[in-house]
Amino acid sequence: MKDDDPSVKRMTPPTLTVWENTYLPQILGGLVVTTKHILGSAFGNGAITVQYPEEQHVPSPNYRGVHRLNKDEQGRVKCVACMLCATACPAHCIDIIGATAPDTWPDREKYCESFVIDELRCIYCGMCEEACPVEAIELTGLYDLTGLTREQMIFDKAKLLSVFDLTKDAEPMKYNKPPGPGVANSTEVVPTTPTSGPFDQKR
């Protein structure tokens, strides 16, 4: 690109006046905004502070929080170890070990013997939920995720199933699709108020 190219728009910094060089206009403008927030909170018409944990925050219906592994009507994990969620995960935080399903499970060939999600590495994009063909993994409305060590933030299969037990009543499965390809006519259920639960126990 040439220096005399007419398509290039050259910008020159504005010249500040003596009053603007004192930075008082910017300081006064910031104080005006701060005063508005203080007065709004003081008179109760603009308070935005939530007294957590006494007041539980209710996230929006499309909030993506802690993962869970769903169970079917027989209490079995719905995951068929197809590895699509681990493949779609941009953060590579899902590790699955598949195993041959028992003979008493005629509706599937495999199931997840091990299912691990690193909640600290996850970016909560929801790609795993979108990729799953049997709706086995979902992101819930739980946001109070705590742990004292990194190991406590690695959710294994048992921990993910316990999240399902805690949230199945408040947040029914969005789709009730049994294992197997080509299943249609799923019914969507809008998640309701999230349910809190302890997630700081050791694995």
KOLNUGU-349895 format. One record per residue: residue number from 1; chain; x negated, y, z negated of N, C-alpha, C in turn. Coordinates in nm, 3 decimals. Example, Ala and Ser with C-alpha at 12.3 -4.5 7.8 and 13.67 -1.06 7.14 Angstrom:
! KOLNUGU-349895
1,A,-1.319,-0.569,-0.780,-1.230,-0.450,-0.780,-1.320,-0.330,-0.780
2,A,-1.285,-0.225,-0.708,-1.367,-0.106,-0.714,-1.290,0.003,-0.787
END
This chain:
! KOLNUGU-349895
1,A,-0.085,-0.119,0.000,0.000,0.000,0.000,-0.089,0.124,0.000
2,A,-0.060,0.215,0.089,-0.139,0.335,0.103,-0.095,0.442,0.002
3,A,-0.190,0.530,-0.028,-0.160,0.636,-0.124,-0.056,0.734,-0.072
4,A,-0.050,0.749,0.061,0.043,0.844,0.118,0.173,0.779,0.166
5,A,0.201,0.659,0.114,0.324,0.588,0.152,0.445,0.668,0.104
6,A,0.537,0.705,0.194,0.652,0.787,0.151,0.751,0.712,0.063
7,A,0.747,0.578,0.063,0.840,0.502,-0.021,0.797,0.497,-0.167
8,A,0.675,0.541,-0.195,0.627,0.540,-0.333,0.675,0.667,-0.403
9,A,0.744,0.647,-0.513,0.793,0.761,-0.592,0.698,0.783,-0.709
10,A,0.636,0.896,-0.710,0.538,0.926,-0.814,0.607,0.998,-0.931
11,A,0.577,0.951,-1.049,0.636,1.009,-1.169,0.529,1.087,-1.245
12,A,0.569,1.202,-1.289,0.480,1.283,-1.371,0.540,1.299,-1.510
13,A,0.460,1.286,-1.613,0.514,1.299,-1.750,0.569,1.438,-1.772
14,A,0.680,1.450,-1.846,0.737,1.583,-1.871,0.648,1.665,-1.962
15,A,0.656,1.793,-1.945,0.579,1.884,-2.029,0.661,1.919,-2.153
16,A,0.606,1.892,-2.269,0.676,1.917,-2.394,0.658,2.063,-2.436
17,A,0.764,2.116,-2.492,0.757,2.252,-2.546,0.690,2.249,-2.683
18,A,0.665,2.365,-2.737,0.603,2.373,-2.869,0.693,2.310,-2.975
19,A,0.824,2.333,-2.963,0.921,2.274,-3.057,0.922,2.121,-3.046
20,A,0.915,2.068,-2.923,0.915,1.923,-2.905,0.783,1.861,-2.950
21,A,0.674,1.934,-2.941,0.545,1.882,-2.986,0.539,1.864,-3.137
22,A,0.628,1.925,-3.209,0.632,1.906,-3.355,0.703,1.776,-3.394
23,A,0.771,1.712,-3.296,0.846,1.587,-3.317,0.964,1.605,-3.413
24,A,0.997,1.727,-3.447,1.111,1.750,-3.536,1.244,1.713,-3.470
25,A,1.266,1.737,-3.339,1.394,1.695,-3.280,1.418,1.545,-3.291
26,A,1.313,1.466,-3.268,1.329,1.321,-3.278,1.355,1.278,-3.422
27,A,1.285,1.341,-3.515,1.305,1.306,-3.657,1.445,1.344,-3.702
28,A,1.491,1.462,-3.665,1.625,1.505,-3.704,1.732,1.417,-3.639
29,A,1.710,1.377,-3.514,1.805,1.287,-3.449,1.815,1.153,-3.519
30,A,1.701,1.099,-3.563,1.702,0.973,-3.637,1.772,0.987,-3.772
31,A,1.752,1.100,-3.839,1.818,1.123,-3.967,1.969,1.135,-3.952
32,A,2.014,1.193,-3.842,2.158,1.204,-3.817,2.219,1.065,-3.803
33,A,2.153,0.976,-3.726,2.204,0.840,-3.709,2.205,0.765,-3.843
34,A,2.098,0.779,-3.921,2.091,0.712,-4.051,2.199,0.763,-4.145
35,A,2.223,0.893,-4.144,2.326,0.951,-4.231,2.464,0.900,-4.194
36,A,2.492,0.883,-4.065,2.620,0.830,-4.023,2.641,0.689,-4.077
37,A,2.536,0.606,-4.071,2.547,0.468,-4.122,2.566,0.467,-4.273
38,A,2.496,0.555,-4.343,2.509,0.560,-4.489,2.650,0.601,-4.530
39,A,2.701,0.704,-4.466,2.836,0.751,-4.500,2.941,0.647,-4.462
40,A,2.920,0.580,-4.347,3.015,0.477,-4.306,3.019,0.361,-4.403
41,A,2.903,0.319,-4.454,2.899,0.210,-4.552,2.953,0.254,-4.687
42,A,2.927,0.378,-4.724,2.972,0.427,-4.855,3.123,0.435,-4.865
43,A,3.189,0.471,-4.756,3.335,0.484,-4.758,3.407,0.361,-4.705
44,A,3.332,0.254,-4.678,3.393,0.126,-4.647,3.447,0.108,-4.507
45,A,3.427,0.204,-4.420,3.482,0.188,-4.285,3.376,0.145,-4.183
46,A,3.255,0.123,-4.229,3.152,0.079,-4.137,3.054,-0.019,-4.199
47,A,3.095,-0.083,-4.308,3.006,-0.176,-4.376,2.983,-0.300,-4.290
48,A,2.858,-0.336,-4.274,2.824,-0.453,-4.192,2.748,-0.558,-4.273
49,A,2.724,-0.530,-4.401,2.649,-0.623,-4.483,2.739,-0.735,-4.534
50,A,2.693,-0.858,-4.521,2.765,-0.975,-4.573,2.693,-1.022,-4.698
51,A,2.766,-1.037,-4.807,2.708,-1.079,-4.935,2.688,-1.231,-4.934
52,A,2.588,-1.275,-4.858,2.558,-1.418,-4.848,2.478,-1.461,-4.971
53,A,2.502,-1.577,-5.030,2.590,-1.686,-4.984,2.731,-1.681,-5.040
54,A,2.763,-1.579,-5.122,2.899,-1.572,-5.173,2.999,-1.557,-5.058
55,A,2.963,-1.476,-4.959,3.046,-1.462,-4.839,2.980,-1.539,-4.726
56,A,3.051,-1.635,-4.672,2.997,-1.716,-4.563,3.025,-1.649,-4.429
57,A,2.921,-1.632,-4.351,2.937,-1.575,-4.218,3.005,-1.678,-4.127
58,A,3.101,-1.633,-4.049,3.171,-1.719,-3.954,3.122,-1.683,-3.814
59,A,3.042,-1.769,-3.752,2.990,-1.736,-3.619,3.098,-1.746,-3.513
60,A,3.065,-1.697,-3.395,3.159,-1.703,-3.283,3.178,-1.847,-3.238
61,A,3.288,-1.877,-3.169,3.314,-2.016,-3.128,3.206,-2.074,-3.037
62,A,3.135,-1.991,-2.962,3.031,-2.044,-2.873,2.893,-2.041,-2.937
63,A,2.885,-2.026,-3.069,2.757,-2.026,-3.139,2.694,-2.164,-3.131
64,A,2.563,-2.168,-3.110,2.491,-2.296,-3.102,2.400,-2.308,-3.223
65,A,2.438,-2.398,-3.315,2.361,-2.419,-3.436,2.301,-2.558,-3.441
66,A,2.305,-2.619,-3.560,2.242,-2.748,-3.584,2.305,-2.856,-3.495
67,A,2.221,-2.946,-3.445,2.270,-3.056,-3.361,2.339,-3.164,-3.445
68,A,2.417,-3.244,-3.374,2.474,-3.364,-3.436,2.484,-3.473,-3.330
69,A,2.481,-3.596,-3.375,2.507,-3.711,-3.290,2.649,-3.759,-3.318
70,A,2.731,-3.764,-3.216,2.870,-3.804,-3.234,2.885,-3.955,-3.244
71,A,2.992,-3.995,-3.311,3.028,-4.136,-3.323,3.155,-4.163,-3.245
72,A,3.170,-4.287,-3.200,3.293,-4.324,-3.131,3.397,-4.372,-3.232
73,A,3.509,-4.423,-3.179,3.619,-4.465,-3.268,3.580,-4.580,-3.359
74,A,3.478,-4.656,-3.321,3.435,-4.770,-3.402,3.322,-4.734,-3.497
75,A,3.286,-4.606,-3.503,3.182,-4.564,-3.593,3.041,-4.583,-3.540
76,A,3.028,-4.619,-3.412,2.897,-4.638,-3.352,2.847,-4.507,-3.293
77,A,2.717,-4.490,-3.287,2.662,-4.372,-3.222,2.696,-4.378,-3.073
78,A,2.738,-4.265,-3.018,2.782,-4.262,-2.879,2.666,-4.262,-2.779
79,A,2.547,-4.231,-2.826,2.432,-4.221,-2.738,2.401,-4.355,-2.671
80,A,2.378,-4.351,-2.539,2.345,-4.471,-2.462,2.199,-4.471,-2.418
81,A,2.118,-4.385,-2.477,1.974,-4.380,-2.450,1.943,-4.363,-2.302
82,A,2.014,-4.273,-2.236,1.989,-4.247,-2.095,1.873,-4.150,-2.074
83,A,1.830,-4.083,-2.180,1.717,-3.990,-2.180,1.744,-3.861,-2.103
84,A,1.867,-3.835,-2.063,1.895,-3.713,-1.986,1.877,-3.587,-2.072
85,A,1.914,-3.594,-2.198,1.898,-3.477,-2.285,1.750,-3.445,-2.306
86,A,1.668,-3.548,-2.326,1.525,-3.526,-2.344,1.461,-3.474,-2.215
87,A,1.512,-3.519,-2.101,1.460,-3.472,-1.973,1.498,-3.327,-1.948
88,A,1.621,-3.289,-1.985,1.669,-3.153,-1.960,1.615,-3.053,-2.060
89,A,1.565,-3.098,-2.174,1.520,-3.007,-2.280,1.399,-2.926,-2.236
90,A,1.410,-2.794,-2.228,1.294,-2.713,-2.187,1.186,-2.702,-2.293
91,A,1.221,-2.728,-2.418,1.124,-2.718,-2.528,1.059,-2.852,-2.561
92,A,1.106,-2.959,-2.498,1.053,-3.094,-2.521,1.053,-3.129,-2.670
93,A,1.168,-3.107,-2.734,1.176,-3.131,-2.878,1.258,-3.256,-2.911
94,A,1.299,-3.332,-2.810,1.381,-3.452,-2.832,1.300,-3.576,-2.796
95,A,1.295,-3.671,-2.888,1.229,-3.800,-2.865,1.328,-3.912,-2.891
96,A,1.344,-3.999,-2.794,1.441,-4.108,-2.804,1.372,-4.240,-2.775
97,A,1.404,-4.340,-2.854,1.361,-4.477,-2.827,1.486,-4.561,-2.806
98,A,1.502,-4.617,-2.688,1.620,-4.696,-2.655,1.600,-4.844,-2.686
99,A,1.710,-4.911,-2.707,1.708,-5.055,-2.733,1.829,-5.118,-2.667
100,A,1.820,-5.246,-2.642,1.930,-5.319,-2.581,2.047,-5.327,-2.678
101,A,2.165,-5.296,-2.629,2.283,-5.298,-2.715,2.320,-5.441,-2.754
102,A,2.376,-5.460,-2.873,2.419,-5.594,-2.913,2.525,-5.650,-2.819
103,A,2.540,-5.781,-2.820,2.638,-5.846,-2.734,2.781,-5.807,-2.770
104,A,2.799,-5.760,-2.893,2.933,-5.718,-2.936,2.970,-5.580,-2.884
105,A,2.880,-5.516,-2.810,2.906,-5.385,-2.751,2.916,-5.400,-2.599
106,A,3.027,-5.447,-2.548,3.036,-5.473,-2.403,3.045,-5.347,-2.318
107,A,3.066,-5.230,-2.382,3.085,-5.107,-2.304,2.955,-5.035,-2.272
108,A,2.842,-5.090,-2.313,2.714,-5.024,-2.284,2.601,-5.126,-2.280
109,A,2.495,-5.088,-2.214,2.379,-5.174,-2.205,2.272,-5.137,-2.308
110,A,2.264,-5.007,-2.341,2.161,-4.961,-2.433,2.220,-4.868,-2.538
111,A,2.147,-4.846,-2.642,2.180,-4.747,-2.743,2.049,-4.690,-2.797
112,A,2.058,-4.580,-2.869,1.937,-4.517,-2.920,1.897,-4.583,-3.053
113,A,1.784,-4.652,-3.050,1.732,-4.708,-3.176,1.673,-4.599,-3.262
114,A,1.615,-4.499,-3.196,1.560,-4.383,-3.267,1.595,-4.257,-3.188
115,A,1.636,-4.153,-3.259,1.671,-4.025,-3.196,1.620,-3.916,-3.289
116,A,1.525,-3.838,-3.242,1.460,-3.737,-3.326,1.463,-3.603,-3.254
117,A,1.500,-3.497,-3.327,1.497,-3.360,-3.275,1.415,-3.274,-3.370
118,A,1.319,-3.203,-3.314,1.241,-3.107,-3.392,1.317,-2.974,-3.391
119,A,1.385,-2.945,-3.500,1.469,-2.825,-3.506,1.388,-2.696,-3.506
120,A,1.260,-2.703,-3.541,1.177,-2.584,-3.537,1.130,-2.553,-3.395
121,A,1.117,-2.655,-3.315,1.073,-2.635,-3.177,1.189,-2.605,-3.084
122,A,1.307,-2.644,-3.122,1.427,-2.626,-3.038,1.456,-2.477,-3.020
123,A,1.501,-2.440,-2.900,1.539,-2.301,-2.872,1.691,-2.286,-2.866
124,A,1.765,-2.393,-2.895,1.911,-2.390,-2.906,1.976,-2.334,-2.778
125,A,1.930,-2.385,-2.666,1.983,-2.340,-2.537,2.109,-2.417,-2.497
126,A,2.131,-2.535,-2.557,2.249,-2.614,-2.524,2.233,-2.702,-2.401
127,A,2.114,-2.711,-2.344,2.093,-2.793,-2.225,2.114,-2.941,-2.254
128,A,2.079,-2.986,-2.374,2.099,-3.126,-2.410,2.247,-3.161,-2.411
129,A,2.326,-3.071,-2.465,2.471,-3.092,-2.469,2.530,-3.095,-2.329
130,A,2.480,-3.007,-2.241,2.530,-3.004,-2.104,2.491,-3.128,-2.026
131,A,2.370,-3.181,-2.054,2.320,-3.294,-1.975,2.377,-3.428,-2.016
132,A,2.424,-3.439,-2.138,2.469,-3.570,-2.189,2.593,-3.617,-2.115
133,A,2.589,-3.736,-2.052,2.706,-3.784,-1.976,2.815,-3.845,-2.063
134,A,2.785,-3.874,-2.189,2.884,-3.937,-2.276,2.919,-3.849,-2.395
135,A,2.878,-3.723,-2.392,2.907,-3.626,-2.499,2.863,-3.678,-2.635
136,A,2.741,-3.734,-2.639,2.692,-3.790,-2.764,2.626,-3.685,-2.852
137,A,2.570,-3.581,-2.792,2.501,-3.478,-2.870,2.573,-3.345,-2.851
138,A,2.593,-3.275,-2.961,2.658,-3.144,-2.958,2.588,-3.052,-3.056
139,A,2.598,-2.923,-3.028,2.548,-2.821,-3.121,2.666,-2.769,-3.201
140,A,2.650,-2.764,-3.331,2.759,-2.726,-3.420,2.749,-2.578,-3.458
141,A,2.839,-2.534,-3.542,2.837,-2.398,-3.591,2.758,-2.380,-3.719
142,A,2.684,-2.482,-3.762,2.605,-2.471,-3.884,2.481,-2.386,-3.859
143,A,2.461,-2.288,-3.943,2.348,-2.197,-3.925,2.254,-2.194,-4.045
144,A,2.298,-2.245,-4.161,2.215,-2.239,-4.282,2.118,-2.357,-4.284
145,A,2.023,-2.350,-4.192,1.925,-2.457,-4.175,1.800,-2.421,-4.253
146,A,1.767,-2.500,-4.355,1.653,-2.471,-4.441,1.569,-2.595,-4.461
147,A,1.444,-2.575,-4.497,1.354,-2.684,-4.526,1.228,-2.631,-4.591
148,A,1.169,-2.709,-4.679,1.048,-2.667,-4.748,0.922,-2.705,-4.672
149,A,0.934,-2.802,-4.582,0.820,-2.846,-4.502,0.864,-2.863,-4.358
150,A,0.767,-2.874,-4.268,0.799,-2.897,-4.128,0.865,-3.034,-4.109
151,A,0.824,-3.131,-4.190,0.881,-3.264,-4.177,1.031,-3.265,-4.207
152,A,1.074,-3.180,-4.299,1.215,-3.174,-4.334,1.299,-3.114,-4.221
153,A,1.235,-3.044,-4.129,1.307,-2.983,-4.018,1.309,-3.072,-3.895
154,A,1.256,-3.191,-3.907,1.264,-3.289,-3.799,1.381,-3.381,-3.829
155,A,1.487,-3.369,-3.752,1.609,-3.444,-3.777,1.605,-3.578,-3.705
156,A,1.614,-3.685,-3.781,1.618,-3.819,-3.720,1.763,-3.860,-3.698
157,A,1.781,-3.983,-3.654,1.914,-4.033,-3.619,2.010,-4.029,-3.738
158,A,1.962,-4.071,-3.854,2.049,-4.073,-3.973,2.092,-3.932,-4.011
159,A,2.000,-3.838,-4.001,2.032,-3.700,-4.038,2.130,-3.638,-3.939
160,A,2.111,-3.667,-3.810,2.201,-3.613,-3.709,2.341,-3.672,-3.722
161,A,2.349,-3.800,-3.760,2.480,-3.861,-3.782,2.547,-3.805,-3.907
162,A,2.467,-3.768,-4.007,2.525,-3.709,-4.127,2.582,-3.570,-4.098
163,A,2.523,-3.498,-4.003,2.579,-3.370,-3.962,2.716,-3.392,-3.898
164,A,2.730,-3.499,-3.821,2.861,-3.531,-3.762,2.963,-3.557,-3.872
165,A,2.926,-3.631,-3.976,3.019,-3.659,-4.084,3.061,-3.530,-4.156
166,A,2.970,-3.433,-4.164,3.002,-3.308,-4.232,3.089,-3.215,-4.148
167,A,3.079,-3.226,-4.017,3.145,-3.128,-3.929,3.259,-3.185,-3.846
168,A,3.285,-3.314,-3.854,3.384,-3.374,-3.764,3.526,-3.321,-3.788
169,A,3.557,-3.282,-3.911,3.692,-3.230,-3.939,3.705,-3.083,-3.898
170,A,3.605,-3.003,-3.934,3.611,-2.860,-3.900,3.582,-2.835,-3.753
171,A,3.500,-2.920,-3.692,3.463,-2.903,-3.552,3.482,-3.035,-3.479
172,A,3.602,-3.064,-3.434,3.624,-3.189,-3.360,3.539,-3.191,-3.234
173,A,3.514,-3.312,-3.186,3.435,-3.325,-3.064,3.502,-3.249,-2.950
174,A,3.422,-3.177,-2.873,3.476,-3.098,-2.763,3.536,-3.188,-2.656
175,A,3.473,-3.302,-2.635,3.522,-3.398,-2.536,3.524,-3.535,-2.601
176,A,3.627,-3.608,-2.574,3.637,-3.743,-2.627,3.617,-3.840,-2.511
177,A,3.493,-3.848,-2.467,3.461,-3.929,-2.350,3.387,-4.055,-2.394
178,A,3.440,-4.173,-2.369,3.372,-4.296,-2.408,3.250,-4.322,-2.320
179,A,3.158,-4.410,-2.363,3.042,-4.441,-2.282,3.083,-4.500,-2.148
180,A,3.003,-4.470,-2.048,3.030,-4.523,-1.915,3.041,-4.411,-1.815
181,A,2.999,-4.435,-1.690,3.001,-4.330,-1.589,3.139,-4.306,-1.534
182,A,3.159,-4.184,-1.485,3.282,-4.152,-1.412,3.406,-4.141,-1.498
183,A,3.392,-4.105,-1.623,3.509,-4.092,-1.709,3.565,-3.952,-1.696
184,A,3.691,-3.941,-1.665,3.754,-3.810,-1.644,3.863,-3.787,-1.747
185,A,3.934,-3.675,-1.726,4.048,-3.639,-1.810,4.009,-3.622,-1.956
186,A,3.895,-3.558,-1.979,3.855,-3.530,-2.117,3.930,-3.408,-2.167
187,A,3.958,-3.407,-2.295,4.033,-3.298,-2.356,3.940,-3.211,-2.437
188,A,3.940,-3.082,-2.407,3.852,-2.990,-2.478,3.922,-2.938,-2.602
189,A,3.847,-2.932,-2.711,3.897,-2.881,-2.837,3.808,-2.767,-2.879
190,A,3.867,-2.653,-2.909,3.789,-2.537,-2.950,3.742,-2.557,-3.093
191,A,3.609,-2.542,-3.120,3.559,-2.559,-3.256,3.620,-2.457,-3.350
192,A,3.638,-2.501,-3.474,3.695,-2.412,-3.575,3.587,-2.365,-3.670
193,A,3.626,-2.325,-3.789,3.533,-2.269,-3.886,3.424,-2.369,-3.920
194,A,3.295,-2.326,-3.920,3.187,-2.420,-3.950,3.188,-2.463,-4.095
195,A,3.133,-2.581,-4.118,3.123,-2.636,-4.252,2.978,-2.639,-4.293
196,A,2.945,-2.586,-4.409,2.808,-2.584,-4.456,2.773,-2.716,-4.521
197,A,2.645,-2.747,-4.520,2.600,-2.870,-4.582,2.452,-2.861,-4.613
198,A,2.403,-2.945,-4.705,2.263,-2.940,-4.741,2.177,-3.011,-4.637
199,A,2.076,-2.941,-4.586,1.987,-3.001,-4.487,1.842,-2.989,-4.528
200,A,1.817,-2.968,-4.656,1.679,-2.951,-4.698,1.624,-3.075,-4.767
201,A,1.695,-3.189,-4.756,1.643,-3.310,-4.816,1.536,-3.371,-4.728
202,A,1.456,-3.456,-4.785,1.350,-3.521,-4.709,1.409,-3.627,-4.619
203,A,1.331,-3.660,-4.514,1.376,-3.762,-4.420,1.379,-3.898,-4.488
END
